[in-house]
Amino acid sequence: MSDSLLLEEVESFVRKERGLSKSKVITTATTLEDDLGITGIEGETFMEAFFARFQVDEGDFASGRYFMDEGSGLLLMLVIALSRKRRKALDRIPITVGMLITAAGLGRWDSVEVENGRV
């Protein structure tokens, strides 16, 4: 499947899953968490649906690498206030629509390839 067709398919999937209108701009740089508000358990559920819809093997996907646990809000605020080093340990890698396209093209979630945008 071509990259442009994959972009259309993934964009359509994201719109349907989030109930987004056609007027909402979605690009390969659109992030699930910051731009679309997909976090925690909702993120895990979204990714499960993505893996099933696009027949992507979960590979080395680890939810905690990409989504903050929803109960971590207060803890995160305290860590940010107290320590820059510890804050870095809690940083998450934002999943972009481009990463979803890469994974769909690969047929598996390979963190190194997906995070570097290789198809």
C-alpha positions as CSV (number, residue, x, y, z in Angstrom):
1,M,0.0,0.0,0.0
2,S,1.4,3.4,-0.9
3,D,2.2,6.0,1.8
4,S,-0.5,8.4,0.6
5,L,-3.1,5.6,0.7
6,L,-1.9,4.6,4.1
7,L,-2.1,8.2,5.3
8,E,-5.7,8.3,4.1
9,E,-6.6,5.0,5.8
10,V,-4.9,5.9,9.1
11,E,-6.4,9.4,9.0
12,S,-9.9,7.9,8.4
13,F,-9.3,5.5,11.3
14,V,-8.2,8.2,13.7
15,R,-11.2,10.4,12.8
16,K,-13.6,7.5,13.3
17,E,-12.0,6.4,16.6
18,R,-12.0,10.0,18.0
19,G,-15.2,11.2,16.4
20,L,-13.4,14.0,14.6
21,S,-14.9,16.2,11.9
22,K,-13.3,16.6,8.4
23,S,-12.3,20.1,9.4
24,K,-9.9,18.9,12.0
25,V,-6.4,19.0,10.4
26,I,-4.5,15.7,10.8
27,T,-1.0,15.4,9.5
28,T,1.8,13.0,10.0
29,A,3.1,15.2,12.8
30,T,-0.2,15.1,14.7
31,T,0.3,13.5,18.1
32,L,-2.2,11.2,19.8
33,E,-1.7,12.6,23.2
34,D,-1.0,16.3,22.8
35,D,-3.1,17.0,19.7
36,L,-5.9,14.4,20.0
37,G,-6.1,14.0,23.8
38,I,-5.6,10.2,23.7
39,T,-3.9,9.2,27.0
40,G,-3.5,6.4,29.5
41,I,-5.9,3.5,29.2
42,E,-7.7,5.2,26.3
43,G,-4.3,5.2,24.5
44,E,-3.9,1.5,25.1
45,T,-7.4,0.8,23.8
46,F,-6.8,3.0,20.7
47,M,-3.6,1.2,19.9
48,E,-5.2,-2.2,20.3
49,A,-7.9,-1.1,17.8
50,F,-5.1,0.2,15.5
51,F,-3.2,-3.1,15.6
52,A,-6.3,-5.0,14.8
53,R,-7.6,-2.7,12.0
54,F,-4.3,-2.6,10.2
55,Q,-3.1,-6.1,11.1
56,V,0.0,-4.8,12.8
57,D,1.9,-7.2,15.0
58,E,2.5,-5.5,18.4
59,G,6.2,-6.3,18.3
60,D,8.0,-4.4,21.0
61,F,5.2,-1.9,21.7
62,A,5.1,-1.0,25.4
63,S,2.3,1.3,26.4
64,G,4.3,2.9,29.2
65,R,6.9,4.1,26.7
66,Y,4.3,6.2,25.0
67,F,1.4,6.9,27.4
68,M,1.5,8.2,31.0
69,D,-0.5,6.2,33.4
70,E,-3.6,8.3,34.2
71,G,-3.0,8.1,37.9
72,S,0.4,9.7,37.6
73,G,-0.8,13.3,37.4
74,L,0.0,14.3,41.0
75,L,3.2,12.3,41.1
76,L,4.3,13.9,37.8
77,M,3.7,17.4,39.2
78,L,5.8,16.6,42.3
79,V,8.6,15.1,40.3
80,I,8.7,18.1,37.9
81,A,8.9,20.4,40.9
82,L,11.6,18.5,42.7
83,S,14.0,17.1,40.1
84,R,14.9,17.6,36.5
85,K,16.7,14.2,36.3
86,R,13.7,12.3,37.6
87,R,11.4,14.2,35.3
88,K,13.5,13.0,32.3
89,A,12.9,9.4,33.5
90,L,9.1,10.0,33.2
91,D,9.3,11.5,29.7
92,R,7.2,9.7,27.1
93,I,7.7,9.4,23.4
94,P,4.7,11.0,21.6
95,I,3.1,8.7,19.1
96,T,2.4,10.6,15.8
97,V,0.1,9.7,12.9
98,G,3.3,9.3,10.9
99,M,4.5,6.6,13.3
100,L,1.2,4.8,12.9
101,I,1.6,4.9,9.1
102,T,5.2,3.5,9.4
103,A,3.9,0.7,11.6
104,A,1.1,-0.1,9.2
105,G,3.6,-0.2,6.3
106,L,5.9,-2.5,8.3
107,G,3.1,-4.7,9.5
108,R,4.7,-4.6,13.0
109,W,5.6,-2.2,15.8
110,D,9.4,-2.0,15.8
111,S,10.2,0.9,18.1
112,V,13.4,1.8,16.5
113,E,12.0,1.9,13.0
114,V,8.7,3.4,13.9
115,E,10.2,6.2,16.0
116,N,12.7,7.0,13.2
117,G,10.0,7.0,10.6
118,R,11.4,4.2,8.4
119,V,9.0,2.3,6.1
